[in-house]
Amino acid sequence: MKEVKRPWGDFKQFVFNEKCTVKILEVSPNSMLSLQKHKKRKEMWYFLTSGFAEVGNKKNRIKKGETVIINKNVSHRLYAKNKSVKVLEISFGTFDENDEIRLEDKYGRK
């Protein structure tokens, strides 16, 4: 991510001329994504609200405005405690929902 200052304020440039897929994820209170990894893509999470992330073996509280990079083949998940979490997710590389390898899922999905 690149931050650029202008006389009128600033802007954050997340992607420049790259093939990517962009989503906004919202995790409900007391919910979590599956613990997963991807073979074909790298992801960047930009936190629109404060929340929680597990990347590799580390669990962290992430502040609004912070960025987390998830490389290919690294386990990761978002989770919320008592408030919902909103994240801008940018996937770099070949995007395919079938590239999601679930390692653990609280909802019983495979």
Biopython code that builds the backbone (N, CA, C, O; Angstrom):
import numpy as np
from Bio.PDB.StructureBuilder import StructureBuilder

atoms = [
    (1, "MET", "N", (0.841, -1.171, 0.000)),
    (1, "MET", "CA", (0.000, 0.000, 0.000)),
    (1, "MET", "C", (0.889, 1.237, 0.000)),
    (1, "MET", "O", (1.904, 1.298, 0.693)),
    (2, "LYS", "N", (0.486, 2.201, -0.781)),
    (2, "LYS", "CA", (1.243, 3.441, -0.897)),
    (2, "LYS", "C", (0.349, 4.598, -0.449)),
    (2, "LYS", "O", (-0.790, 4.717, -0.900)),
    (3, "GLU", "N", (0.866, 5.446, 0.436)),
    (3, "GLU", "CA", (0.123, 6.634, 0.862)),
    (3, "GLU", "C", (0.706, 7.842, 0.164)),
    (3, "GLU", "O", (1.922, 8.033, 0.151)),
    (4, "VAL", "N", (-0.160, 8.659, -0.417)),
    (4, "VAL", "CA", (0.286, 9.840, -1.153)),
    (4, "VAL", "C", (-0.390, 11.073, -0.568)),
    (4, "VAL", "O", (-1.615, 11.127, -0.459)),
    (5, "LYS", "N", (0.411, 12.058, -0.195)),
    (5, "LYS", "CA", (-0.100, 13.320, 0.351)),
    (5, "LYS", "C", (-0.374, 14.285, -0.797)),
    (5, "LYS", "O", (0.372, 14.340, -1.775)),
    (6, "ARG", "N", (-1.438, 15.029, -0.659)),
    (6, "ARG", "CA", (-1.824, 16.067, -1.607)),
    (6, "ARG", "C", (-2.202, 17.310, -0.804)),
    (6, "ARG", "O", (-2.442, 17.213, 0.399)),
    (7, "PRO", "N", (-2.258, 18.484, -1.453)),
    (7, "PRO", "CA", (-2.640, 19.697, -0.717)),
    (7, "PRO", "C", (-4.035, 19.587, -0.085)),
    (7, "PRO", "O", (-4.305, 20.205, 0.944)),
    (8, "TRP", "N", (-4.910, 18.802, -0.705)),
    (8, "TRP", "CA", (-6.291, 18.651, -0.230)),
    (8, "TRP", "C", (-6.448, 17.534, 0.797)),
    (8, "TRP", "O", (-7.524, 17.372, 1.371)),
    (9, "GLY", "N", (-5.385, 16.760, 1.036)),
    (9, "GLY", "CA", (-5.451, 15.625, 1.963)),
    (9, "GLY", "C", (-4.504, 14.530, 1.524)),
    (9, "GLY", "O", (-3.321, 14.796, 1.309)),
    (10, "ASP", "N", (-4.993, 13.295, 1.383)),
    (10, "ASP", "CA", (-4.146, 12.189, 0.939)),
    (10, "ASP", "C", (-4.997, 11.080, 0.350)),
    (10, "ASP", "O", (-6.225, 11.110, 0.428)),
    (11, "PHE", "N", (-4.323, 10.097, -0.242)),
    (11, "PHE", "CA", (-5.015, 8.886, -0.687)),
    (11, "PHE", "C", (-4.130, 7.684, -0.461)),
    (11, "PHE", "O", (-2.905, 7.786, -0.400)),
    (12, "LYS", "N", (-4.783, 6.538, -0.337)),
    (12, "LYS", "CA", (-4.085, 5.268, -0.172)),
    (12, "LYS", "C", (-4.271, 4.471, -1.453)),
    (12, "LYS", "O", (-5.398, 4.191, -1.862)),
    (13, "GLN", "N", (-3.175, 4.113, -2.076)),
    (13, "GLN", "CA", (-3.224, 3.311, -3.310)),
    (13, "GLN", "C", (-2.891, 1.877, -2.945)),
    (13, "GLN", "O", (-1.767, 1.571, -2.545)),
    (14, "PHE", "N", (-3.882, 0.997, -3.086)),
    (14, "PHE", "CA", (-3.699, -0.393, -2.703)),
    (14, "PHE", "C", (-3.117, -1.227, -3.830)),
    (14, "PHE", "O", (-2.325, -2.136, -3.583)),
    (15, "VAL", "N", (-3.500, -0.928, -5.066)),
    (15, "VAL", "CA", (-3.095, -1.733, -6.218)),
    (15, "VAL", "C", (-2.824, -0.789, -7.378)),
    (15, "VAL", "O", (-3.510, 0.221, -7.538)),
    (16, "PHE", "N", (-1.823, -1.119, -8.188)),
    (16, "PHE", "CA", (-1.527, -0.326, -9.378)),
    (16, "PHE", "C", (-1.228, -1.276, -10.531)),
    (16, "PHE", "O", (-0.195, -1.946, -10.539)),
    (17, "ASN", "N", (-2.121, -1.333, -11.490)),
    (17, "ASN", "CA", (-1.949, -2.140, -12.707)),
    (17, "ASN", "C", (-1.622, -3.605, -12.431)),
    (17, "ASN", "O", (-0.774, -4.189, -13.106)),
    (18, "GLU", "N", (-2.285, -4.198, -11.450)),
    (18, "GLU", "CA", (-2.088, -5.619, -11.154)),
    (18, "GLU", "C", (-3.397, -6.370, -11.308)),
    (18, "GLU", "O", (-4.475, -5.820, -11.083)),
    (19, "LYS", "N", (-3.287, -7.645, -11.697)),
    (19, "LYS", "CA", (-4.459, -8.508, -11.731)),
    (19, "LYS", "C", (-4.805, -8.846, -10.286)),
    (19, "LYS", "O", (-3.974, -9.369, -9.543)),
    (20, "CYS", "N", (-6.047, -8.539, -9.894)),
    (20, "CYS", "CA", (-6.432, -8.790, -8.507)),
    (20, "CYS", "C", (-7.949, -8.919, -8.384)),
    (20, "CYS", "O", (-8.693, -8.593, -9.309)),
    (21, "THR", "N", (-8.385, -9.397, -7.234)),
    (21, "THR", "CA", (-9.799, -9.474, -6.884)),
    (21, "THR", "C", (-9.967, -8.721, -5.572)),
    (21, "THR", "O", (-9.191, -8.911, -4.636)),
    (22, "VAL", "N", (-10.985, -7.865, -5.509)),
    (22, "VAL", "CA", (-11.198, -7.023, -4.332)),
    (22, "VAL", "C", (-12.558, -7.343, -3.715)),
    (22, "VAL", "O", (-13.567, -7.426, -4.416)),
    (23, "LYS", "N", (-12.567, -7.520, -2.396)),
    (23, "LYS", "CA", (-13.807, -7.793, -1.656)),
    (23, "LYS", "C", (-13.803, -6.966, -0.375)),
    (23, "LYS", "O", (-12.749, -6.548, 0.104)),
    (24, "ILE", "N", (-14.985, -6.739, 0.168)),
    (24, "ILE", "CA", (-15.097, -6.246, 1.539)),
    (24, "ILE", "C", (-15.734, -7.374, 2.334)),
    (24, "ILE", "O", (-16.846, -7.813, 2.037)),
    (25, "LEU", "N", (-15.014, -7.837, 3.350)),
    (25, "LEU", "CA", (-15.497, -8.915, 4.212)),
    (25, "LEU", "C", (-16.067, -8.308, 5.486)),
    (25, "LEU", "O", (-15.487, -7.377, 6.045)),
    (26, "GLU", "N", (-17.191, -8.826, 5.944)),
    (26, "GLU", "CA", (-17.731, -8.416, 7.238)),
    (26, "GLU", "C", (-17.981, -9.670, 8.058)),
    (26, "GLU", "O", (-18.772, -10.534, 7.682)),
    (27, "VAL", "N", (-17.287, -9.749, 9.190)),
    (27, "VAL", "CA", (-17.405, -10.898, 10.084)),
    (27, "VAL", "C", (-18.322, -10.485, 11.235)),
    (27, "VAL", "O", (-18.060, -9.498, 11.922)),
    (28, "SER", "N", (-19.384, -11.237, 11.437)),
    (28, "SER", "CA", (-20.365, -10.948, 12.494)),
    (28, "SER", "C", (-19.743, -11.127, 13.880)),
    (28, "SER", "O", (-18.765, -11.859, 14.030)),
    (29, "PRO", "N", (-20.311, -10.458, 14.899)),
    (29, "PRO", "CA", (-19.796, -10.629, 16.264)),
    (29, "PRO", "C", (-19.739, -12.107, 16.662)),
    (29, "PRO", "O", (-20.627, -12.892, 16.328)),
    (30, "ASN", "N", (-18.690, -12.460, 17.372)),
    (30, "ASN", "CA", (-18.462, -13.826, 17.874)),
    (30, "ASN", "C", (-18.412, -14.868, 16.762)),
    (30, "ASN", "O", (-18.804, -16.017, 16.964)),
    (31, "SER", "N", (-17.929, -14.464, 15.586)),
    (31, "SER", "CA", (-17.817, -15.370, 14.437)),
    (31, "SER", "C", (-16.401, -15.344, 13.898)),
    (31, "SER", "O", (-15.592, -14.495, 14.274)),
    (32, "MET", "N", (-16.110, -16.296, 13.002)),
    (32, "MET", "CA", (-14.773, -16.364, 12.414)),
    (32, "MET", "C", (-14.817, -17.043, 11.057)),
    (32, "MET", "O", (-15.711, -17.841, 10.776)),
    (33, "LEU", "N", (-13.846, -16.718, 10.225)),
    (33, "LEU", "CA", (-13.654, -17.435, 8.974)),
    (33, "LEU", "C", (-12.984, -18.762, 9.304)),
    (33, "LEU", "O", (-12.451, -18.940, 10.399)),
    (34, "SER", "N", (-13.011, -19.679, 8.366)),
    (34, "SER", "CA", (-12.276, -20.928, 8.569)),
    (34, "SER", "C", (-10.781, -20.619, 8.571)),
    (34, "SER", "O", (-10.335, -19.648, 7.959)),
    (35, "LEU", "N", (-10.019, -21.451, 9.263)),
    (35, "LEU", "CA", (-8.568, -21.374, 9.175)),
    (35, "LEU", "C", (-8.243, -21.982, 7.821)),
    (35, "LEU", "O", (-8.576, -23.138, 7.563)),
    (36, "GLN", "N", (-7.593, -21.209, 6.955)),
    (36, "GLN", "CA", (-7.416, -21.625, 5.567)),
    (36, "GLN", "C", (-6.083, -21.163, 5.008)),
    (36, "GLN", "O", (-5.378, -20.363, 5.623)),
    (37, "LYS", "N", (-5.751, -21.678, 3.838)),
    (37, "LYS", "CA", (-4.592, -21.198, 3.089)),
    (37, "LYS", "C", (-4.907, -21.343, 1.608)),
    (37, "LYS", "O", (-5.864, -22.016, 1.225)),
    (38, "HIS", "N", (-4.086, -20.700, 0.779)),
    (38, "HIS", "CA", (-4.290, -20.714, -0.672)),
    (38, "HIS", "C", (-2.972, -21.015, -1.371)),
    (38, "HIS", "O", (-1.924, -20.501, -0.979)),
    (39, "LYS", "N", (-3.023, -21.843, -2.399)),
    (39, "LYS", "CA", (-1.821, -22.179, -3.174)),
    (39, "LYS", "C", (-1.539, -21.162, -4.272)),
    (39, "LYS", "O", (-0.386, -20.953, -4.649)),
    (40, "LYS", "N", (-2.603, -20.525, -4.790)),
    (40, "LYS", "CA", (-2.463, -19.705, -5.992)),
    (40, "LYS", "C", (-2.513, -18.205, -5.765)),
    (40, "LYS", "O", (-2.328, -17.439, -6.710)),
    (41, "ARG", "N", (-2.754, -17.772, -4.553)),
    (41, "ARG", "CA", (-2.876, -16.330, -4.358)),
    (41, "ARG", "C", (-2.326, -15.848, -3.019)),
    (41, "ARG", "O", (-2.281, -16.577, -2.028)),
    (42, "LYS", "N", (-1.916, -14.601, -3.042)),
    (42, "LYS", "CA", (-1.475, -13.857, -1.869)),
    (42, "LYS", "C", (-2.613, -12.891, -1.545)),
    (42, "LYS", "O", (-3.320, -12.452, -2.452)),
    (43, "GLU", "N", (-2.801, -12.556, -0.276)),
    (43, "GLU", "CA", (-3.875, -11.634, 0.087)),
    (43, "GLU", "C", (-3.353, -10.487, 0.941)),
    (43, "GLU", "O", (-2.375, -10.622, 1.677)),
    (44, "MET", "N", (-4.036, -9.356, 0.818)),
    (44, "MET", "CA", (-3.774, -8.208, 1.673)),
    (44, "MET", "C", (-5.087, -7.839, 2.342)),
    (44, "MET", "O", (-6.108, -7.700, 1.668)),
    (45, "TRP", "N", (-5.072, -7.680, 3.650)),
    (45, "TRP", "CA", (-6.246, -7.233, 4.393)),
    (45, "TRP", "C", (-5.988, -5.824, 4.903)),
    (45, "TRP", "O", (-4.994, -5.580, 5.587)),
    (46, "TYR", "N", (-6.879, -4.899, 4.570)),
    (46, "TYR", "CA", (-6.849, -3.536, 5.105)),
    (46, "TYR", "C", (-8.057, -3.415, 6.032)),
    (46, "TYR", "O", (-9.198, -3.523, 5.582)),
    (47, "PHE", "N", (-7.813, -3.196, 7.305)),
    (47, "PHE", "CA", (-8.876, -3.205, 8.305)),
    (47, "PHE", "C", (-9.659, -1.890, 8.294)),
    (47, "PHE", "O", (-9.115, -0.825, 8.586)),
    (48, "LEU", "N", (-10.940, -1.987, 7.953)),
    (48, "LEU", "CA", (-11.847, -0.840, 7.941)),
    (48, "LEU", "C", (-12.391, -0.563, 9.343)),
    (48, "LEU", "O", (-12.844, 0.545, 9.632)),
    (49, "THR", "N", (-12.343, -1.569, 10.203)),
    (49, "THR", "CA", (-12.649, -1.445, 11.635)),
    (49, "THR", "C", (-11.565, -2.234, 12.367)),
    (49, "THR", "O", (-10.853, -3.023, 11.744)),
    (50, "SER", "N", (-11.433, -2.041, 13.636)),
    (50, "SER", "CA", (-10.492, -2.863, 14.408)),
    (50, "SER", "C", (-11.020, -4.291, 14.452)),
    (50, "SER", "O", (-12.229, -4.514, 14.394)),
    (51, "GLY", "N", (-10.110, -5.256, 14.556)),
    (51, "GLY", "CA", (-10.533, -6.651, 14.583)),
    (51, "GLY", "C", (-9.392, -7.568, 14.960)),
    (51, "GLY", "O", (-8.407, -7.149, 15.568)),
    (52, "PHE", "N", (-9.542, -8.824, 14.591)),
    (52, "PHE", "CA", (-8.571, -9.841, 14.986)),
    (52, "PHE", "C", (-8.189, -10.699, 13.792)),
    (52, "PHE", "O", (-9.026, -11.019, 12.948)),
    (53, "ALA", "N", (-6.911, -11.071, 13.729)),
    (53, "ALA", "CA", (-6.409, -11.911, 12.646)),
    (53, "ALA", "C", (-5.483, -12.970, 13.219)),
    (53, "ALA", "O", (-4.721, -12.726, 14.155)),
    (54, "GLU", "N", (-5.572, -14.145, 12.630)),
    (54, "GLU", "CA", (-4.633, -15.226, 12.925)),
    (54, "GLU", "C", (-3.900, -15.497, 11.621)),
    (54, "GLU", "O", (-4.517, -15.874, 10.625)),
    (55, "VAL", "N", (-2.587, -15.306, 11.624)),
    (55, "VAL", "CA", (-1.759, -15.539, 10.436)),
    (55, "VAL", "C", (-0.580, -16.389, 10.879)),
    (55, "VAL", "O", (0.185, -16.001, 11.762)),
    (56, "GLY", "N", (-0.439, -17.566, 10.249)),
    (56, "GLY", "CA", (0.561, -18.516, 10.723)),
    (56, "GLY", "C", (0.155, -18.949, 12.123)),
    (56, "GLY", "O", (-0.993, -19.332, 12.349)),
    (57, "ASN", "N", (1.077, -18.891, 13.048)),
    (57, "ASN", "CA", (0.780, -19.283, 14.434)),
    (57, "ASN", "C", (0.520, -18.087, 15.344)),
    (57, "ASN", "O", (0.449, -18.240, 16.563)),
    (58, "LYS", "N", (0.375, -16.890, 14.754)),
    (58, "LYS", "CA", (0.214, -15.681, 15.570)),
    (58, "LYS", "C", (-1.210, -15.145, 15.493)),
    (58, "LYS", "O", (-1.788, -15.024, 14.413)),
    (59, "LYS", "N", (-1.763, -14.825, 16.662)),
    (59, "LYS", "CA", (-3.071, -14.176, 16.755)),
    (59, "LYS", "C", (-2.833, -12.748, 17.222)),
    (59, "LYS", "O", (-2.144, -12.523, 18.217)),
    (60, "ASN", "N", (-3.406, -11.779, 16.503)),
    (60, "ASN", "CA", (-3.183, -10.375, 16.830)),
    (60, "ASN", "C", (-4.461, -9.565, 16.751)),
    (60, "ASN", "O", (-5.354, -9.859, 15.957)),
    (61, "ARG", "N", (-4.533, -8.537, 17.590)),
    (61, "ARG", "CA", (-5.584, -7.534, 17.468)),
    (61, "ARG", "C", (-5.050, -6.522, 16.462)),
    (61, "ARG", "O", (-3.928, -6.035, 16.603)),
    (62, "ILE", "N", (-5.840, -6.209, 15.460)),
    (62, "ILE", "CA", (-5.421, -5.288, 14.408)),
    (62, "ILE", "C", (-6.272, -4.025, 14.504)),
    (62, "ILE", "O", (-7.494, -4.100, 14.626)),
    (63, "LYS", "N", (-5.621, -2.869, 14.448)),
    (63, "LYS", "CA", (-6.337, -1.600, 14.555)),
    (63, "LYS", "C", (-6.893, -1.161, 13.200)),
    (63, "LYS", "O", (-6.370, -1.531, 12.149)),
    (64, "LYS", "N", (-7.947, -0.378, 13.248)),
    (64, "LYS", "CA", (-8.521, 0.227, 12.046)),
    (64, "LYS", "C", (-7.412, 0.954, 11.289)),
    (64, "LYS", "O", (-6.639, 1.703, 11.885)),
    (65, "GLY", "N", (-7.332, 0.733, 9.969)),
    (65, "GLY", "CA", (-6.319, 1.396, 9.149)),
    (65, "GLY", "C", (-5.030, 0.609, 8.989)),
    (65, "GLY", "O", (-4.167, 1.001, 8.203)),
    (66, "GLU", "N", (-4.878, -0.491, 9.717)),
    (66, "GLU", "CA", (-3.672, -1.313, 9.588)),
    (66, "GLU", "C", (-3.850, -2.343, 8.479)),
    (66, "GLU", "O", (-4.969, -2.698, 8.108)),
    (67, "THR", "N", (-2.726, -2.809, 7.965)),
    (67, "THR", "CA", (-2.698, -3.761, 6.860)),
    (67, "THR", "C", (-1.999, -5.043, 7.288)),
    (67, "THR", "O", (-1.009, -5.011, 8.019)),
    (68, "VAL", "N", (-2.527, -6.170, 6.823)),
    (68, "VAL", "CA", (-1.914, -7.479, 7.064)),
    (68, "VAL", "C", (-1.704, -8.139, 5.706)),
    (68, "VAL", "O", (-2.619, -8.173, 4.884)),
    (69, "ILE", "N", (-0.499, -8.665, 5.465)),
    (69, "ILE", "CA", (-0.176, -9.374, 4.225)),
    (69, "ILE", "C", (-0.139, -10.868, 4.526)),
    (69, "ILE", "O", (0.489, -11.299, 5.493)),
    (70, "ILE", "N", (-0.818, -11.653, 3.692)),
    (70, "ILE", "CA", (-0.829, -13.111, 3.842)),
    (70, "ILE", "C", (-0.235, -13.715, 2.578)),
    (70, "ILE", "O", (-0.833, -13.618, 1.507)),
    (71, "ASN", "N", (0.919, -14.329, 2.688)),
    (71, "ASN", "CA", (1.567, -14.952, 1.534)),
    (71, "ASN", "C", (0.902, -16.280, 1.189)),
    (71, "ASN", "O", (0.170, -16.845, 2.001)),
    (72, "LYS", "N", (1.160, -16.771, -0.010)),
    (72, "LYS", "CA", (0.638, -18.069, -0.444)),
    (72, "LYS", "C", (1.047, -19.144, 0.556)),
    (72, "LYS", "O", (2.133, -19.087, 1.133)),
    (73, "ASN", "N", (0.168, -20.124, 0.756)),
    (73, "ASN", "CA", (0.421, -21.286, 1.617)),
    (73, "ASN", "C", (0.605, -20.971, 3.103)),
    (73, "ASN", "O", (1.137, -21.798, 3.844)),
    (74, "VAL", "N", (0.174, -19.791, 3.548)),
    (74, "VAL", "CA", (0.244, -19.441, 4.972)),
    (74, "VAL", "C", (-1.173, -19.510, 5.541)),
    (74, "VAL", "O", (-2.097, -18.921, 4.980)),
    (75, "SER", "N", (-1.346, -20.224, 6.646)),
    (75, "SER", "CA", (-2.674, -20.344, 7.258)),
    (75, "SER", "C", (-3.111, -18.988, 7.816)),
    (75, "SER", "O", (-2.298, -18.218, 8.328)),
    (76, "HIS", "N", (-4.409, -18.716, 7.705)),
    (76, "HIS", "CA", (-4.930, -17.428, 8.157)),
    (76, "HIS", "C", (-6.437, -17.484, 8.375)),
    (76, "HIS", "O", (-7.135, -18.337, 7.826)),
    (77, "ARG", "N", (-6.915, -16.554, 9.188)),
    (77, "ARG", "CA", (-8.355, -16.353, 9.366)),
    (77, "ARG", "C", (-8.597, -15.016, 10.056)),
    (77, "ARG", "O", (-7.748, -14.507, 10.787)),
    (78, "LEU", "N", (-9.773, -14.466, 9.803)),
    (78, "LEU", "CA", (-10.275, -13.283, 10.497)),
    (78, "LEU", "C", (-11.243, -13.761, 11.560)),
    (78, "LEU", "O", (-11.899, -14.788, 11.389)),
    (79, "TYR", "N", (-11.337, -13.024, 12.655)),
    (79, "TYR", "CA", (-12.369, -13.345, 13.627)),
    (79, "TYR", "C", (-12.797, -12.090, 14.375)),
    (79, "TYR", "O", (-12.054, -11.114, 14.481)),
    (80, "ALA", "N", (-14.017, -12.152, 14.889)),
    (80, "ALA", "CA", (-14.599, -11.035, 15.625)),
    (80, "ALA", "C", (-14.933, -11.500, 17.038)),
    (80, "ALA", "O", (-15.302, -12.653, 17.263)),
    (81, "LYS", "N", (-14.797, -10.593, 17.959)),
    (81, "LYS", "CA", (-15.228, -10.899, 19.336)),
    (81, "LYS", "C", (-16.621, -10.301, 19.511)),
    (81, "LYS", "O", (-17.564, -10.801, 18.899)),
    (82, "ASN", "N", (-16.792, -9.261, 20.314)),
    (82, "ASN", "CA", (-18.142, -8.752, 20.572)),
    (82, "ASN", "C", (-18.645, -7.723, 19.556)),
    (82, "ASN", "O", (-19.802, -7.310, 19.632)),
    (83, "LYS", "N", (-17.802, -7.299, 18.605)),
    (83, "LYS", "CA", (-18.213, -6.351, 17.556)),
    (83, "LYS", "C", (-17.857, -6.933, 16.194)),
    (83, "LYS", "O", (-16.889, -7.682, 16.065)),
    (84, "SER", "N", (-18.646, -6.582, 15.177)),
    (84, "SER", "CA", (-18.338, -7.068, 13.828)),
    (84, "SER", "C", (-17.026, -6.455, 13.339)),
    (84, "SER", "O", (-16.594, -5.411, 13.828)),
    (85, "VAL", "N", (-16.404, -7.116, 12.373)),
    (85, "VAL", "CA", (-15.127, -6.687, 11.804)),
    (85, "VAL", "C", (-15.306, -6.524, 10.296)),
    (85, "VAL", "O", (-15.852, -7.405, 9.631)),
    (86, "LYS", "N", (-14.839, -5.383, 9.757)),
    (86, "LYS", "CA", (-14.896, -5.145, 8.312)),
    (86, "LYS", "C", (-13.480, -4.999, 7.775)),
    (86, "LYS", "O", (-12.659, -4.260, 8.320)),
    (87, "VAL", "N", (-13.214, -5.726, 6.687)),
    (87, "VAL", "CA", (-11.875, -5.747, 6.095)),
    (87, "VAL", "C", (-11.987, -5.645, 4.579)),
    (87, "VAL", "O", (-12.816, -6.315, 3.963)),
    (88, "LEU", "N", (-11.153, -4.807, 3.987)),
    (88, "LEU", "CA", (-10.994, -4.769, 2.539)),
    (88, "LEU", "C", (-9.960, -5.835, 2.209)),
    (88, "LEU", "O", (-8.829, -5.771, 2.689)),
    (89, "GLU", "N", (-10.338, -6.813, 1.395)),
    (89, "GLU", "CA", (-9.431, -7.906, 1.031)),
    (89, "GLU", "C", (-9.066, -7.778, -0.442)),
    (89, "GLU", "O", (-9.940, -7.694, -1.304)),
    (90, "ILE", "N", (-7.767, -7.763, -0.720)),
    (90, "ILE", "CA", (-7.280, -7.758, -2.096)),
    (90, "ILE", "C", (-6.488, -9.037, -2.304)),
    (90, "ILE", "O", (-5.505, -9.294, -1.608)),
    (91, "SER", "N", (-6.930, -9.841, -3.276)),
    (91, "SER", "CA", (-6.257, -11.107, -3.605)),
    (91, "SER", "C", (-5.432, -10.904, -4.864)),
    (91, "SER", "O", (-5.946, -10.434, -5.879)),
    (92, "PHE", "N", (-4.156, -11.256, -4.800)),
    (92, "PHE", "CA", (-3.238, -11.111, -5.931)),
    (92, "PHE", "C", (-2.938, -12.486, -6.500)),
    (92, "PHE", "O", (-2.671, -13.428, -5.755)),
    (93, "GLY", "N", (-2.980, -12.601, -7.820)),
    (93, "GLY", "CA", (-2.724, -13.887, -8.461)),
    (93, "GLY", "C", (-4.017, -14.455, -8.996)),
    (93, "GLY", "O", (-5.002, -13.735, -9.157)),
    (94, "THR", "N", (-4.016, -15.734, -9.270)),
    (94, "THR", "CA", (-5.195, -16.400, -9.814)),
    (94, "THR", "C", (-6.221, -16.578, -8.706)),
    (94, "THR", "O", (-5.953, -17.239, -7.702)),
    (95, "PHE", "N", (-7.406, -15.982, -8.891)),
    (95, "PHE", "CA", (-8.445, -16.086, -7.869)),
    (95, "PHE", "C", (-9.410, -17.193, -8.234)),
    (95, "PHE", "O", (-9.952, -17.228, -9.339)),
    (96, "ASP", "N", (-9.618, -18.100, -7.286)),
    (96, "ASP", "CA", (-10.532, -19.219, -7.471)),
    (96, "ASP", "C", (-11.010, -19.624, -6.083)),
    (96, "ASP", "O", (-10.199, -19.993, -5.234)),
    (97, "GLU", "N", (-12.326, -19.558, -5.841)),
    (97, "GLU", "CA", (-12.855, -19.937, -4.522)),
    (97, "GLU", "C", (-12.479, -21.377, -4.166)),
    (97, "GLU", "O", (-12.420, -21.725, -2.987)),
    (98, "ASN", "N", (-12.224, -22.218, -5.176)),
    (98, "ASN", "CA", (-11.822, -23.611, -4.924)),
    (98, "ASN", "C", (-10.370, -23.734, -4.471)),
    (98, "ASN", "O", (-9.924, -24.823, -4.111)),
    (99, "ASP", "N", (-9.633, -22.628, -4.487)),
    (99, "ASP", "CA", (-8.248, -22.615, -4.020)),
    (99, "ASP", "C", (-8.195, -22.464, -2.491)),
    (99, "ASP", "O", (-7.116, -22.336, -1.913)),
    (100, "GLU", "N", (-9.337, -22.479, -1.863)),
    (100, "GLU", "CA", (-9.413, -22.347, -0.412)),
    (100, "GLU", "C", (-9.233, -23.719, 0.231)),
    (100, "GLU", "O", (-10.086, -24.594, 0.086)),
    (101, "ILE", "N", (-8.126, -23.901, 0.937)),
    (101, "ILE", "CA", (-7.857, -25.155, 1.638)),
    (101, "ILE", "C", (-8.206, -24.930, 3.102)),
    (101, "ILE", "O", (-7.476, -24.250, 3.823)),
    (102, "ARG", "N", (-9.321, -25.502, 3.537)),
    (102, "ARG", "CA", (-9.764, -25.326, 4.924)),
    (102, "ARG", "C", (-9.000, -26.277, 5.838)),
    (102, "ARG", "O", (-8.965, -27.487, 5.610)),
    (103, "LEU", "N", (-8.397, -25.716, 6.865)),
    (103, "LEU", "CA", (-7.649, -26.498, 7.845)),
    (103, "LEU", "C", (-8.483, -26.743, 9.099)),
    (103, "LEU", "O", (-8.297, -27.733, 9.806)),
    (104, "GLU", "N", (-9.415, -25.810, 9.358)),
    (104, "GLU", "CA", (-10.258, -25.893, 10.548)),
    (104, "GLU", "C", (-11.478, -25.010, 10.298)),
    (104, "GLU", "O", (-11.351, -23.913, 9.755)),
    (105, "ASP", "N", (-12.660, -25.487, 10.694)),
    (105, "ASP", "CA", (-13.869, -24.707, 10.445)),
    (105, "ASP", "C", (-14.894, -24.939, 11.542)),
    (105, "ASP", "O", (-15.331, -26.069, 11.762)),
    (106, "LYS", "N", (-15.272, -23.884, 12.221)),
    (106, "LYS", "CA", (-16.211, -23.972, 13.342)),
    (106, "LYS", "C", (-17.622, -24.341, 12.889)),
    (106, "LYS", "O", (-18.453, -24.734, 13.708)),
    (107, "TYR", "N", (-17.900, -24.215, 11.588)),
    (107, "TYR", "CA", (-19.236, -24.476, 11.051)),
    (107, "TYR", "C", (-19.348, -25.847, 10.381)),
    (107, "TYR", "O", (-20.387, -26.173, 9.807)),
    (108, "GLY", "N", (-18.286, -26.648, 10.452)),
    (108, "GLY", "CA", (-18.319, -28.007, 9.915)),
    (108, "GLY", "C", (-18.149, -28.119, 8.411)),
    (108, "GLY", "O", (-18.397, -29.180, 7.839)),
    (109, "ARG", "N", (-17.725, -27.026, 7.753)),
    (109, "ARG", "CA", (-17.508, -27.093, 6.302)),
    (109, "ARG", "C", (-16.184, -27.784, 6.001)),
    (109, "ARG", "O", (-15.249, -27.732, 6.799)),
    (110, "LYS", "N", (-16.116, -28.431, 4.843)),
    (110, "LYS", "CA", (-14.886, -29.121, 4.410)),
    (110, "LYS", "C", (-14.131, -28.277, 3.413)),
    (110, "LYS", "O", (-13.073, -28.685, 2.934)),
]
sb = StructureBuilder()
sb.init_structure("model")
sb.init_model(0)
sb.init_chain("A")
sb.init_seg("    ")
for serial, (resi, resn, name, xyz) in enumerate(atoms, 1):
    if name == "N":
        sb.init_residue(resn, " ", resi, " ")
    sb.init_atom(name, np.array(xyz, "f"), 0.0, 1.0, " ", f" {name:<3s}", serial, name[0])
structure = sb.get_structure()
